[in-house]
């Protein structure tokens, strides 16, 4: 009997430098920038956006009422807006330009998509509980942009002060129902990027990252998002502690973790996949030290792992306790 060939899952596309943007009526697509006078396009577009691409940079010009209102230039190491963005875009002689008309209410939700700061850049869909992630973000004030990239497509939902104000996908580029991204999340595998609009104004100093230190003494202090990240993902912004604290040996009469080690490691690998190594080491050390199951479970709950929600660690700890021998 011949073996059935194994087909590996299709790779998830790498995210773009900026989130997927909505689209409306096409004005033109992929024209060379040198053939256009960008400043003259706004009256003809009315409400909409112009996107200028020159790998790896992206420029975005927002237009309201026939006037340019916001201009952004996004490159891997720098973001700029306003006059500086215009200067940078004008230097992209080999760029291509596309433009779309959008309704005014759609243009209003676009700025955070371009200027948001990364809150979490590479969260895996199979690490988190999708609905719980959205619920956590909706419970917070401020604007969050969640971009989902899967083998089935890309989608974006923007959450402002607890409300999903804009949702669309690469197959449905107009604003639609929040369930559009839920359908993509049902694929179960993919990458998630979460952005947070921590800006207090639209000035250049707010969007351009400082080169070093506090140049000039008046750059806004960064917003401390550690509480936000811990609340949403169960992981602090700073790197995890470099060493695991050894788990003490089990007291007399307590159940040792050693006989359960294979099953415990299996649970960790199934739950955390590529993020399991930290807890696998913890389990092996605990077994070698004859630690108790209760002590190990408490340590699992308290161990921060980048990209893993606290709820996932709690569920894993409960499953570990369920292995207790009777």
N, C-alpha and C positions, 0 to 999 in steps of 0.2 A: 504494500500500500504506500503510495507516494505521499510525502509530507506536503501539507498545505503551506505554500510560501507565506511568510510573515510580511505584512505590509506596514511599515512604520507610519505613525501618524504624521500628517502633513505639518511642516514647520509653521510656527506662528510668525507672521510678518513682523519685522522690527518697527517700532513706533516712529512716526515722523518727528522732526524737531519741534513742531507745534501740533496741538491736537487737530483732529479732523474738523474742518469748518463746514457750516451749512451752505447750501447753494440754492439759488432761485432761478430766475430767467437769465440765460447766458447772453452776455453782451458780445464777448469774443473769448477765445481760448488760445493760449500758447503762441502769442505773437511776440516777436523780438522787441525788447525794450527800446532799442535804438530807433524803431519805426514809429514810436508813440511819443506824444507830449503828455505826460501823466497829469500835469496840472490842468489840462484842458478836458479831461475825461469826466470830472465830477458833475458838471451840469447835465451831461448827456445821460449819466447813470441815475441821478436823482437820489435814491437810497440804495445802498449796496456796498460791495467791497471789491477791491482790486488786490490780487495776489501776485507778487513778483518773486520768482524762484531763480536762484543761482546756487547750485549745490556747493556747500551744504546750507546756505542761508535762505531765509524766507522773509520777504517784506509784505506787510499787510497795510492797506490804506482803507479806512472806513469813511463812508460818505453818507451824510444826512442832509436832506433837502437841497441836493445839488452842490454841497460844500464839503470839502475835506475836513474832517473833524479829528481824526486820530491817525497817526502813522507810526508803524512799528517796524524795526529791523531786528530779526532774531538770527543769531549765529551761535555755533556751539559754545563759544567762550564769552559771548557778550550779547546783551539785549539793549536796544536803544529805542527811543521814541521821539516824536517831534522833529525839530530841525536836524538833530544828529542822525536820526533814522533816514530822513530825506537825503542827507549828504551821502550816507553809506549806500543807499539804494542807487543813487545816481552814478556811483562808481562801478556798478555791476553791468558792464557793457554787454556781457554775454547772457544776461538774464532773459527769461521769457515771462510774459504777462498774461493773466486771465482776469476777467471781470464778470460779476454777476449782479443783477438787480435783486434786492431783498426788500421785504416789508420793513417799515421803520422799527417795529417792535423787535424784529430779529436782529437788526443792526445794534440795537441797544444792549443785547446780551453778549455781543462779540468781544468787547475789550478784555474781560477776564480770561477768555480763552487764549489770548496772546500774551498777556502780561503776568499771568499767575506764576507763582513760585512753586517748584516741585515740593510736594509734601511727602510723596512716596513714588519713586521713579520706576520700580520694577517689582510690583506685587504680582504674585501668581494667582490665577483664578482658583486653582485647585488647592491653594493654601487657606482660603478664606470662605466664609459663609456670605454669599453675595447679598442677600436681603439684609443681613445684620450689618454689613459694611455700610449700605445705604442708610439704614436706620440710624446708625451712629453719626453719620455726617449730617443727616437731617436734624439731629438733636442739637447741633451747634450753630451758633451765629456766624455770619460771614458767608463768603462765596467759595464753593468748592467745585472743581471740574473733575469728573471721573471719566477717563477714556479707557475703553475696553477694546483690546485687539485679540481676535481669535481667528481660527482657520475659517470660520463662517463669515468673517467680516469685521469691520470696525464700527464702534458706536461711541457717542458722547452724551453724558447727561450733566447739566449744570445745576447745582443746588445753591440757592441763595436764601439765607436765613430760614432754613428748614423746608423750603419749597423747591421742587424740581421745576425750574423755570424754562429749561430748554433741553430737549432730547431729540437726537437724530442719529442716523447711521449712514454708512457709505451706500447703502441701497435705498435709503429714504432720507435724502439730504434736506428736505423741508422739516420744520419742527413738527414733532409728533408726540404720541403718547409715551409716557415713561416705560411702558412695557416693551418698547422697541429694544432697549438694551437688556432687559430681562430675557428676551428671547435669545440674544447672543450669549448671555451668561449661562444659559441652559446647556451650551456646548460642553461646559465643565472644564475646559482647558484653554488657557490663554494668558495674556499679560494685562495688567491694570496699571494705569498711571493716574495718580491723584495729585491735583494741583490746588493750591490755596491762594486766594487773592488777599494778601496781607497788606496791600498798599493802602495808604491813607489819602493819597492824592494822585493825580495823573502827571505830576511833574517829572522831569528827566531824572532828578536825583532820587526819586522814589523807584524808578525802574532800572536804572543802570547800576550794576553791582559795583561797590567800591573796590578800587584796586588793592588797597591794603589800609587797615586802620580806619580812622575817622577823618578823612581829608577835609580840611576847612572847619572841622568841628561842628558842622550842622547837618551831617547825614543822619536820617532818621534811624533810631535804634531798631534792630531787627526784632520782629515779633517772636516771642518765645513760644514755639509750637510743640514743646516737649509734652505738655499735658494733652494737647490735641492728638499727637501721634500715639501716645500711650493709650488714650481712651479708645481710639479707633482701631489700632493694630496690636496693642499689647507690646509695643516695642519703643524704647526711648530713642531720641535722635542721636545721642552719643553712642559710640560703639559698645557692644556688650562687654561685660566684665571679662578680662582676659583669662582668668582661671576659674574653674569651678571649685566651689567650696566642698571639701571632702564630707561625705555623709557619715555621721557617727555610726559605730557598730550598734547592732540591735541589742536592746536590753534583754535580760533573761525573760523568756516566755513570749517575746515578740516574734512575729513571723519574719524570717529572713527573706531578702529579695533574691538570693542566689538561686534557689530552685526554679524561680519564675523567670530567670534572665532571658532564655530564648523567646518566650512568649511576650515579654515586655519589649524586647528589641523589635519583634515583629510588629507590635502595635505602633511603636514609634516610627518605624519605616513606612508603614501604611498611611499613617496620619500626616507625616511631615515630609516624606519623600527626600528630596535633596537637602532639606534642612535638618535631617535627623542626626547628623554626626555628633553634634554637641550633646544631645541627650543619650546617644549610644555610649559615648565615653563616660558620661555620668553613671549610667547603669552598670557598666563594666567595673568602674572603680567602686561603686557601692556594693556590688556582689563580692568583689575581692576583699572588701572591708567588712563583709557580713552585716551590712546595714539592714534596717527594717524596711518593710514595704511602706509603712506609713511615712517614714522619714523621706524616702525616695519620692513618694507622691507629692509631699509638701514641697520638695525641692523642684520637681517638675513644674508645679504651679508657679513657682517664684523665679524661674529661669527665663529671662528675656531672650527671644530669638528673633532676629531680624526677619520681617515678612510674615510672622505668625501672630495671629490675633490671640489675645488672652483667652477668649472663649474656646479656641481650639485647644489650648493647653489645658484648660479646665476639663473639657470633654475627654481628652487623652488621660488625664489623671483619674477621672471617674472610671474609665475603662480598665485602667491598671488596677484599681481597687476591686473591680469586679472579678479579677483573677484570683482574689484571695482564696486560699485553700480552706475548705471547711472540714 
